[in-house]
Amino acid sequence: MGSWVKRWQVAVLAVLLSCVSLCVNATEVKRVRVWPDAERTRIVLDLSSRPSYDSFRLSGPERLVVDIASGKLKTDLTKVKSGGSKQLQRIRTSKPPKSGTLRLVMDLKQASAYKIFKLGPKGEYGHRLVIDLLAGASAASKSKPTVKKPAAKVTGRDIIIAIDAGHGGKDPGSIGPSGTYEKNVVLPIARRLRDKINATAGFKAVMVRNGDYFVTLNRRSEVAREKKADLLLSIHADAFTSPKPQGGSVWILSKRRANSEMGQWLEKDDKLSELRGIGEVISTSANDDPHLQRTFLDLARENSMVESQAIAEKLVKRMSRITKMHKSTPQHASLAVLKSPDFPSLLIETGFISNPNEERKLKSARYQNQMADAIYQSVKSHFTENPPRDALLAQTREHTVKSGESLSRIAKRYQVSVSAIKKTNNLKTDTLQIGQKLIIPRL
């Protein structure tokens, strides 16, 4: 009898300890925050401890389900507003798959792809679970069978070049001796550069501003990131208190500013996932490890700075052919428009608008076109030699048309079809010009 009582006491004690353990380890959802914007809807769950979770999508109707192990809801979901989200209708609970699991259901307005990741305690925030519902991205493609593309079609994305014409709107920039505004000479250069880039297969230009309006310094880098830019070019005209200084220069981020910016990015860890390329790695692999976050971010920053230096060196050489250079090598500066750690950025001083001769030159269509061409050739040369792996240029080669060459002869030389060359280069006819640059697909 005594041994039976003892066994009963041990069993009861085990159950009590198990209950205590479950209570101690419960992950409480203390608050739910929702931020919709044009690109996505971000949902943040503020938690009492590091979560163990699972997630999956359901259709008919569209839903995203998040199961939190040992989860407890400590907030009123009926008070959580979607804020005009294009993806989220409401958040509710549902019957869990097993006792102790908290099941949250996001009722969606449309099929949406999503990202979900954990963030550890930092600053005023504790543990968090972040869910991004992505705009215009449907993961429900079951009903449409995949159509195989013809083998001859070259796939690959365009290389995106963000062009930032300095100043604008209420900010005229520097003013020349005859009253010329900097904002009014850099915008035509930017537009000419855009046209040259857009006329080149495998490249696409996006304008940070395309009119006379003001864009804040921080917003300029944000626009480039939102457009998934591979490079940001900020175009300016220099000035000084004396009319004597003249010439162009090219600027890239200083090491000191880079270290400062990296610290600021790490402080805003809920923004790390937005970093182009490296952000996804940080979100999924290092969100709870600040040392690993710093390592990933440092690698991205170093790569961007090396690439910025390489492009800047090419540009200085080309600019020196059309104008006197105020600085014969790339310069380093702590400028806000250069601060992004996830893509290379250059600030280009196209001349001194405070110098009367250079002011006249900067106003001329001829010089504006020469400057745009120098920038274009430098950028094109760099990315042709070093294309991103998923870019169209990584699957192509460049050919300069020589006297006596025809499309059929070029196609035979590279063992591709004439139609493939025409499609890649947007050619409407078979007529070629000597010196014309062709992109040849690698099939």
C-alpha positions in Angstrom: 0.0 0.0 0.0 2.8 2.3 0.9 4.6 1.8 -2.4 1.4 2.6 -4.3 0.9 5.8 -2.4 4.5 6.8 -3.1 4.1 6.1 -6.8 0.9 8.2 -6.8 2.6 11.0 -5.1 5.5 11.0 -7.7 3.0 11.0 -10.5 1.0 13.9 -9.1 4.3 15.8 -8.5 5.3 15.2 -12.1 2.0 16.5 -13.4 2.3 19.6 -11.2 5.9 20.2 -12.4 4.8 19.8 -16.0 2.0 22.4 -15.4 4.5 24.8 -13.8 6.9 24.3 -16.7 4.2 25.0 -19.2 3.2 28.2 -17.4 6.7 29.4 -17.1 7.5 28.7 -20.7 4.3 30.1 -22.1 4.7 32.6 -25.0 2.3 35.4 -24.4 1.1 37.6 -27.3 1.0 40.9 -25.5 0.3 43.2 -28.4 -0.3 43.1 -32.1 0.8 46.0 -34.4 -0.1 46.5 -38.1 1.7 48.8 -40.6 0.4 48.8 -44.2 2.2 50.6 -47.1 2.2 50.3 -50.9 4.7 47.4 -50.9 3.5 45.2 -48.0 1.6 44.9 -44.8 3.8 44.3 -41.7 2.3 42.6 -38.7 4.4 42.5 -35.5 3.5 40.3 -32.5 5.1 41.5 -29.3 5.8 38.4 -27.2 6.9 37.5 -23.7 9.5 35.0 -24.8 11.2 33.6 -27.9 8.5 31.8 -29.9 8.4 28.4 -31.4 6.0 28.6 -34.3 4.7 27.1 -37.6 2.9 28.9 -40.5 1.1 28.0 -43.6 -1.4 29.4 -46.2 -4.9 28.2 -46.9 -7.2 29.2 -49.8 -11.0 29.4 -50.3 -11.0 31.9 -48.6 -7.4 33.1 -48.5 -5.9 32.8 -45.0 -2.4 32.8 -43.3 -2.3 30.6 -40.2 0.4 31.0 -37.5 0.6 28.4 -34.7 2.6 29.4 -31.6 3.6 26.6 -29.3 2.6 27.1 -25.7 1.1 30.4 -26.8 -1.4 32.6 -24.9 -3.3 35.6 -26.2 -3.1 38.6 -23.8 -4.6 41.2 -26.1 -7.9 41.9 -27.7 -7.7 41.1 -31.4 -11.0 42.9 -32.2 -9.2 46.2 -31.5 -6.5 45.5 -34.0 -7.2 47.5 -37.2 -5.9 46.7 -40.6 -5.3 50.4 -41.4 -6.4 50.2 -45.0 -4.2 47.2 -45.8 -4.5 45.8 -49.3 -3.7 42.3 -48.0 -5.1 42.0 -44.4 -8.8 41.9 -43.6 -8.6 40.9 -39.9 -6.7 38.8 -37.3 -8.6 36.2 -35.2 -8.0 33.0 -33.3 -9.1 29.5 -34.3 -9.3 26.0 -32.9 -5.7 24.9 -32.4 -4.4 21.5 -33.7 -3.5 20.5 -30.1 -3.9 21.8 -26.6 -1.4 24.5 -25.6 -1.0 25.9 -29.1 -2.3 29.3 -29.9 -3.6 29.5 -33.5 -3.8 32.9 -35.1 -5.5 33.3 -38.4 -5.0 36.3 -40.8 -8.0 36.6 -43.1 -6.6 38.0 -46.4 -8.3 40.2 -49.0 -6.3 38.5 -51.7 -3.7 35.7 -52.2 -0.4 37.1 -50.9 3.1 35.7 -50.5 4.6 36.3 -47.0 7.7 36.3 -45.0 7.9 35.5 -41.3 10.9 35.8 -38.9 11.8 36.3 -35.2 13.5 39.3 -33.6 15.1 39.2 -30.2 14.9 41.9 -27.5 16.4 45.3 -28.4 15.9 48.7 -26.9 12.3 49.2 -25.7 11.1 46.0 -27.5 11.2 42.4 -26.3 10.8 39.3 -28.4 8.8 39.7 -31.6 7.4 37.7 -34.4 7.3 39.7 -37.7 5.0 38.8 -40.6 5.2 40.6 -43.9 2.3 40.2 -46.3 3.7 41.1 -49.7 1.7 43.3 -52.2 0.8 41.9 -55.6 2.6 38.6 -54.8 0.3 35.6 -55.1 1.5 32.2 -53.9 -1.8 30.5 -55.1 -0.8 29.4 -58.5 -2.1 25.8 -58.3 -4.9 26.3 -60.8 -2.6 27.5 -63.6 -0.2 25.0 -65.0 3.4 26.1 -65.6 4.0 26.8 -69.3 7.5 25.9 -70.4 9.2 28.8 -72.2 11.0 28.1 -75.5 14.6 27.0 -75.0 15.9 29.9 -77.1 14.5 32.6 -74.9 17.1 34.3 -72.6 15.9 34.9 -69.1 17.4 37.2 -66.5 16.6 40.5 -64.9 17.6 44.0 -65.9 20.4 45.8 -64.0 18.6 48.7 -62.2 20.4 52.0 -62.0 18.8 54.7 -59.8 19.5 58.2 -60.9 19.2 61.0 -58.4 19.3 64.6 -59.7 20.4 66.6 -56.7 18.2 69.2 -54.9 14.9 70.3 -56.6 11.8 72.2 -55.7 12.3 74.5 -52.7 16.0 73.6 -52.7 17.8 75.2 -55.7 21.2 73.9 -54.8 24.2 76.1 -55.6 23.6 79.2 -57.8 26.0 80.3 -60.5 27.3 83.9 -61.2 24.5 84.5 -63.8 21.8 83.0 -61.6 21.8 79.4 -62.9 20.3 77.0 -60.4 22.2 73.7 -59.8 18.9 71.8 -59.8 18.2 73.0 -63.3 21.4 71.7 -64.8 21.6 68.3 -63.1 18.1 67.2 -64.1 18.8 67.4 -67.8 22.0 65.4 -67.3 20.1 62.8 -65.3 17.4 62.5 -68.0 20.0 62.1 -70.8 21.7 59.4 -68.7 18.3 57.7 -68.1 17.6 57.6 -71.9 21.0 56.1 -72.7 20.6 53.4 -70.0 17.0 52.5 -71.1 18.2 52.2 -74.7 20.6 49.5 -73.7 19.5 45.8 -73.4 19.9 44.4 -69.9 19.7 47.8 -68.2 16.8 49.8 -66.7 17.0 53.4 -65.2 14.7 54.7 -62.5 14.6 58.4 -61.5 14.6 59.5 -57.9 13.1 62.7 -59.1 11.9 63.5 -62.6 10.7 67.1 -62.1 11.2 70.2 -60.1 10.3 68.9 -56.6 12.2 68.3 -53.4 13.1 64.8 -52.1 14.7 64.5 -48.7 18.2 63.1 -48.4 17.1 59.9 -46.6 14.3 59.3 -49.1 16.7 59.3 -52.0 18.3 56.1 -50.8 15.0 54.6 -49.8 13.6 55.1 -53.4 16.7 53.3 -54.8 16.1 50.4 -52.4 12.4 50.2 -53.1 13.2 50.0 -56.8 15.8 47.2 -56.1 18.6 49.3 -57.5 22.0 47.8 -58.2 23.6 51.3 -58.1 22.6 54.8 -57.0 24.1 57.8 -58.9 23.6 61.2 -57.4 24.3 64.0 -59.8 25.4 67.5 -58.6 27.3 70.6 -59.5 30.0 71.9 -57.1 30.4 75.5 -55.8 32.8 77.6 -53.8 32.9 81.1 -52.4 35.6 82.0 -55.0 35.0 81.7 -58.8 38.4 80.1 -59.4 37.9 76.4 -58.5 36.9 74.2 -61.4 36.5 70.6 -62.5 34.6 67.5 -61.7 35.0 64.9 -58.9 33.5 61.6 -57.8 32.7 60.8 -54.2 32.0 57.5 -52.4 31.2 56.7 -48.7 33.9 57.2 -46.2 34.9 54.3 -43.9 34.0 56.4 -40.8 30.5 57.2 -42.1 30.1 53.5 -43.1 30.8 52.3 -39.5 28.4 54.9 -38.1 25.6 53.9 -40.5 26.1 50.2 -39.8 25.5 50.9 -36.1 22.3 52.7 -36.9 21.0 49.9 -39.1 21.8 47.4 -36.3 19.8 49.5 -33.9 16.8 49.3 -36.1 16.7 45.6 -36.4 13.1 45.6 -37.6 14.3 47.4 -40.7 17.2 45.0 -41.4 15.0 42.7 -43.5 14.4 45.6 -46.0 18.1 45.7 -47.0 18.5 44.7 -50.6 19.9 41.1 -51.0 21.5 40.7 -47.5 18.3 41.6 -45.7 16.7 38.2 -46.3 19.8 36.4 -45.0 19.8 38.5 -41.8 16.1 38.0 -41.2 16.2 34.2 -41.6 19.7 33.4 -40.3 20.8 35.9 -37.7 17.8 37.8 -36.3 18.6 36.8 -32.7 22.4 37.0 -33.0 23.7 40.6 -33.0 27.3 39.4 -33.8 26.1 37.4 -36.8 24.0 40.4 -37.9 27.0 42.6 -37.7 29.1 40.1 -39.7 26.5 39.9 -42.5 26.0 43.6 -42.6 29.8 44.3 -42.6 30.3 41.9 -45.5 27.5 43.6 -47.5 28.9 47.1 -46.7 32.5 46.1 -47.7 31.2 44.6 -51.0 29.3 47.8 -51.8 32.3 50.0 -51.0 34.6 48.0 -53.1 32.1 48.1 -56.0 31.6 51.9 -55.5 35.4 52.4 -55.7 35.7 50.3 -58.9 32.9 52.3 -60.7 34.3 55.6 -59.4 37.7 54.9 -60.8 36.3 54.2 -64.2 34.2 57.3 -64.1 37.1 59.6 -63.1 39.1 58.4 -66.1 36.2 59.0 -68.5 35.3 62.4 -67.1 38.9 63.5 -67.4 38.5 63.2 -71.2 35.8 65.8 -71.3 36.6 68.2 -68.5 39.3 69.2 -66.0 39.1 67.1 -62.8 39.1 69.0 -59.6 40.1 65.7 -57.9 42.0 63.1 -59.9 41.0 60.2 -57.8 37.7 59.1 -56.1 37.1 61.0 -52.9 35.5 59.8 -49.6 32.9 61.7 -47.8 30.2 61.4 -45.0 27.3 62.2 -47.3 23.8 61.0 -46.5 23.0 59.9 -50.1 26.0 57.5 -50.0 25.1 55.8 -46.8 23.3 52.6 -48.0 25.3 49.4 -47.0 23.4 47.1 -49.4 24.2 48.7 -52.8 27.0 50.9 -54.2 26.4 54.6 -54.4 28.3 57.5 -56.1 27.9 61.3 -55.9 29.1 63.0 -59.1 30.1 66.6 -59.1 29.8 67.5 -62.8 31.7 70.8 -62.5 31.8 74.1 -60.5 28.7 76.1 -61.2 30.3 79.0 -59.2 33.0 79.2 -62.0 31.6 81.4 -64.9 33.2 79.2 -67.6 31.9 76.0 -66.1 28.5 77.5 -65.5 28.2 78.2 -69.2 29.4 74.7 -70.0 26.9 73.1 -67.5 24.1 74.9 -69.2 25.0 73.6 -72.7 23.2 70.6 -74.2 26.6 69.4 -75.6 28.3 69.2 -72.3 25.3 67.7 -70.6 25.2 64.9 -73.2 29.0 64.4 -72.9 28.8 64.1 -69.1 25.8 61.8 -69.3 27.7 59.6 -71.8 30.8 59.4 -69.5 28.7 58.2 -66.6 26.7 55.8 -68.9 29.9 54.3 -70.4 31.5 53.8 -67.0 28.4 52.1 -65.5 27.8 49.9 -68.6 31.5 48.9 -68.7 31.5 47.9 -65.0 28.3 45.8 -65.1 29.2 44.2 -68.4 32.4 43.0 -66.8 30.8 42.2 -63.4 27.1 41.5 -63.9 24.9 40.2 -61.0 24.5 36.5 -61.3 20.7 36.7 -61.9 21.0 39.5 -64.5 20.5 39.1 -68.2 24.0 40.3 -68.8 25.4 37.3 -66.9 23.9 35.2 -69.7 25.1 37.3 -72.6 28.2 38.7 -74.3 28.8 42.0 -76.1 29.7 42.2 -79.8 30.8 45.3 -81.7 29.6 45.3 -85.3 32.5 45.5 -87.9 32.5 46.3 -91.6 30.9 43.5 -93.7 29.2 41.8 -90.8 25.5 40.8 -91.0 23.1 39.4 -88.4 23.3 35.9 -89.9 27.1 35.9 -89.8 27.2 37.1 -86.2 24.6 34.5 -85.3 26.6 31.8 -86.9 29.8 32.9 -85.1 28.2 32.7 -81.7 26.0 29.6 -82.6 22.7 31.4 -81.7 19.7 32.2 -83.8 19.1 35.5 -85.6 15.8 35.8 -83.9 17.4 35.4 -80.5 19.8 38.3 -81.2 17.0 40.5 -82.5 14.8 39.8 -79.5 17.6 40.4 -77.0 18.5 43.8 -78.6 14.9 44.9 -79.5 15.9 45.1 -83.2 13.0 45.7 -85.6 15.0 45.0 -88.8 18.1 43.1 -89.9 20.0 46.4 -90.6 23.2 46.9 -88.6 25.6 49.9 -88.3 29.4 49.7 -88.0 30.3 50.2 -84.4 26.9 49.2 -83.1 27.0 47.2 -79.8 25.0 44.0 -79.7 24.2 41.8 -76.7 24.6 38.2 -77.7 22.7 35.7 -75.6 24.4 32.6 -74.1 22.0 29.8 -75.1 
